[in-house]
Amino acid sequence: MLAADPAPRVGSGGPRGFIPRRPALHGAAQPEASPLHSKFHKLLHDYKLEVFKVEHDKRSTEQITQECVQIADEVLAQKFNYHFHKLPDANRAEIINMISNYTREAILPPVVSKLVQRQVVLEKRVDRLAQLVENLLGVLSERHQTAAGATLER
Protein backbone atom coordinates (compact mmCIF):
# COMPACT_ATOMS: atom_id res chain seq x y z
CA MET A 1 0.00 0.00 0.00
CA LEU A 2 1.37 3.41 -0.96
CA ALA A 3 1.46 6.16 1.57
CA ALA A 4 -0.31 9.38 0.69
CA ASP A 5 1.84 12.36 -0.31
CA PRO A 6 2.96 14.19 2.78
CA ALA A 7 1.57 17.64 3.28
CA PRO A 8 3.67 20.27 1.52
CA ARG A 9 6.09 22.13 3.72
CA VAL A 10 5.73 25.84 4.19
CA GLY A 11 7.75 27.64 1.56
CA SER A 12 8.24 24.53 -0.54
CA GLY A 13 6.23 25.91 -3.42
CA GLY A 14 3.39 23.48 -2.91
CA PRO A 15 2.89 20.18 -4.64
CA ARG A 16 5.04 19.48 -7.70
CA GLY A 17 7.04 22.65 -7.17
CA PHE A 18 4.26 25.01 -8.29
CA ILE A 19 5.07 28.53 -7.24
CA PRO A 20 2.29 31.06 -7.75
CA ARG A 21 3.28 34.16 -9.69
CA ARG A 22 2.82 37.69 -8.49
CA PRO A 23 -0.39 39.29 -9.63
CA ALA A 24 0.22 41.34 -12.75
CA LEU A 25 -0.12 45.09 -12.55
CA HIS A 26 -1.50 45.36 -16.09
CA GLY A 27 -4.38 47.76 -16.00
CA ALA A 28 -3.83 48.48 -12.32
CA ALA A 29 -2.32 51.76 -11.27
CA GLN A 30 1.44 51.33 -11.31
CA PRO A 31 3.60 53.38 -8.98
CA GLU A 32 5.27 56.30 -10.74
CA ALA A 33 8.87 55.73 -11.66
CA SER A 34 11.47 58.22 -10.58
CA PRO A 35 13.01 60.40 -13.30
CA LEU A 36 16.30 58.55 -12.85
CA HIS A 37 14.57 55.20 -13.28
CA SER A 38 12.81 56.36 -16.43
CA LYS A 39 16.10 57.68 -17.89
CA PHE A 40 17.78 54.34 -17.14
CA HIS A 41 14.85 52.50 -18.69
CA LYS A 42 15.05 54.65 -21.84
CA LEU A 43 18.83 54.16 -22.13
CA LEU A 44 18.46 50.38 -21.72
CA HIS A 45 15.71 50.33 -24.34
CA ASP A 46 17.89 52.33 -26.73
CA TYR A 47 20.77 49.88 -26.15
CA LYS A 48 18.58 46.88 -26.91
CA LEU A 49 17.27 48.61 -30.03
CA GLU A 50 20.78 49.41 -31.28
CA VAL A 51 21.98 45.84 -30.66
CA PHE A 52 18.98 44.46 -32.52
CA LYS A 53 19.62 46.81 -35.44
CA VAL A 54 23.29 45.85 -35.57
CA GLU A 55 22.45 42.16 -35.64
CA HIS A 56 19.45 42.29 -38.00
CA ASP A 57 19.61 45.44 -40.12
CA LYS A 58 20.43 44.67 -43.76
CA ARG A 59 23.21 47.27 -44.05
CA SER A 60 24.74 46.20 -40.74
CA THR A 61 24.70 42.54 -41.68
CA GLU A 62 26.31 43.31 -45.04
CA GLN A 63 28.98 45.38 -43.31
CA ILE A 64 29.57 42.64 -40.73
CA THR A 65 29.76 40.04 -43.50
CA GLN A 66 32.36 42.05 -45.41
CA GLU A 67 34.40 42.54 -42.25
CA CYS A 68 34.16 38.83 -41.44
CA VAL A 69 35.26 37.82 -44.93
CA GLN A 70 38.31 40.09 -44.70
CA ILE A 71 39.33 38.77 -41.29
CA ALA A 72 38.70 35.13 -42.26
CA ASP A 73 40.76 35.56 -45.44
CA GLU A 74 43.63 37.02 -43.41
CA VAL A 75 43.50 34.13 -40.95
CA LEU A 76 43.31 31.50 -43.67
CA ALA A 77 46.14 33.12 -45.63
CA GLN A 78 48.52 32.45 -42.78
CA LYS A 79 50.53 29.31 -43.33
CA PHE A 80 50.87 26.98 -40.42
CA ASN A 81 53.54 24.35 -40.69
CA TYR A 82 54.09 21.25 -38.69
CA HIS A 83 57.70 20.28 -38.21
CA PHE A 84 58.42 16.60 -37.76
CA HIS A 85 60.98 15.58 -35.19
CA LYS A 86 62.21 12.88 -37.48
CA LEU A 87 61.56 12.67 -41.18
CA PRO A 88 58.63 10.40 -42.15
CA ASP A 89 58.80 8.08 -45.12
CA ALA A 90 57.38 9.27 -48.48
CA ASN A 91 54.02 7.48 -48.18
CA ARG A 92 53.39 8.82 -44.72
CA ALA A 93 54.42 12.34 -45.75
CA GLU A 94 51.97 12.20 -48.69
CA ILE A 95 49.10 11.14 -46.42
CA ILE A 96 49.91 13.86 -43.89
CA ASN A 97 50.09 16.43 -46.70
CA MET A 98 46.67 15.30 -48.04
CA ILE A 99 45.11 15.57 -44.58
CA SER A 100 46.65 19.00 -44.07
CA ASN A 101 45.41 20.29 -47.43
CA TYR A 102 41.91 18.88 -46.88
CA THR A 103 41.74 20.48 -43.44
CA ARG A 104 42.88 23.87 -44.75
CA GLU A 105 40.64 23.88 -47.80
CA ALA A 106 37.46 22.10 -46.67
CA ILE A 107 37.13 22.08 -42.91
CA LEU A 108 38.83 25.24 -41.70
CA PRO A 109 37.13 28.00 -43.81
CA PRO A 110 33.55 27.54 -42.55
CA VAL A 111 34.73 27.10 -38.97
CA VAL A 112 36.91 30.19 -39.10
CA SER A 113 34.22 32.28 -40.79
CA LYS A 114 31.64 31.30 -38.15
CA LEU A 115 34.05 32.10 -35.32
CA VAL A 116 34.98 35.43 -36.88
CA GLN A 117 31.32 36.35 -37.42
CA ARG A 118 30.54 35.63 -33.78
CA GLN A 119 33.56 37.65 -32.68
CA VAL A 120 32.63 40.67 -34.81
CA VAL A 121 29.01 40.66 -33.61
CA LEU A 122 30.15 40.41 -29.99
CA GLU A 123 32.63 43.27 -30.51
CA LYS A 124 29.82 45.46 -31.84
CA ARG A 125 27.60 44.47 -28.92
CA VAL A 126 30.39 45.30 -26.44
CA ASP A 127 30.87 48.69 -28.12
CA ARG A 128 27.16 49.43 -27.66
CA LEU A 129 27.37 48.21 -24.07
CA ALA A 130 30.28 50.58 -23.42
CA GLN A 131 28.17 53.42 -24.81
CA LEU A 132 25.32 52.39 -22.51
CA VAL A 133 27.58 52.41 -19.45
CA GLU A 134 28.99 55.77 -20.48
CA ASN A 135 25.47 57.20 -20.85
CA LEU A 136 24.37 55.72 -17.52
CA LEU A 137 27.38 57.23 -15.77
CA GLY A 138 26.64 60.55 -17.49
CA VAL A 139 23.09 60.48 -16.10
CA LEU A 140 24.39 59.65 -12.63
CA SER A 141 26.97 62.44 -12.75
CA GLU A 142 24.29 64.92 -13.90
CA ARG A 143 22.13 63.88 -10.96
CA HIS A 144 25.10 64.17 -8.60
CA GLN A 145 25.92 67.64 -9.94
CA THR A 146 22.33 68.83 -9.59
CA ALA A 147 22.17 67.42 -6.05
CA ALA A 148 25.48 69.12 -5.18
CA GLY A 149 24.24 72.38 -6.70
CA ALA A 150 21.02 72.19 -4.66
CA THR A 151 23.07 71.58 -1.50
CA LEU A 152 25.25 74.62 -2.19
CA GLU A 153 22.21 76.84 -2.74
CA ARG A 154 20.90 76.07 0.74
C-alpha positions, 0 to 999 in steps of 0.5 A: 500500500502506498502512503499518501503524499505528505503535506507540503512544507511551508515555503516549498512551493506546494505540490510538484514545485508550483510557485504562484506568480505575483499578480500582474499590474496590467491595467492596475495603477502602477507606482510612478517611476522616478526620473532617474529610473525612467532615464535608465529604462530609456537608455536600456531600451535604446541599447537593446534597439541598437543591438537588434539593429546591428544584428538584424539590419540589412546594411549592418549585416552586409557590413559585418559580412564584409568585415568577417570575410576580410578577417577570415581571409587574413586568418586562412592566408597564414601558413601553419607548418608542422615540423616533424621531429624525425623525417617520415617516409614518403608514403606517410608524408603524402598522407599527412600532406593530403590531410593538411590540405583537406583540413585547410581547404574544406574544414577550416574555412567555414569554422573560421568564418563562423568564429569570426562572425561571432567575434565581430558581432560580440565586438559590436555588442560590447561597443554598444554596451560601453556606450550604454555604461557611459550614458548611464554614468553621465546620467548619474553624474548629472544627478550628482551635480544637480544634487550638489548644486542644490546643497550649495544653494541652501 
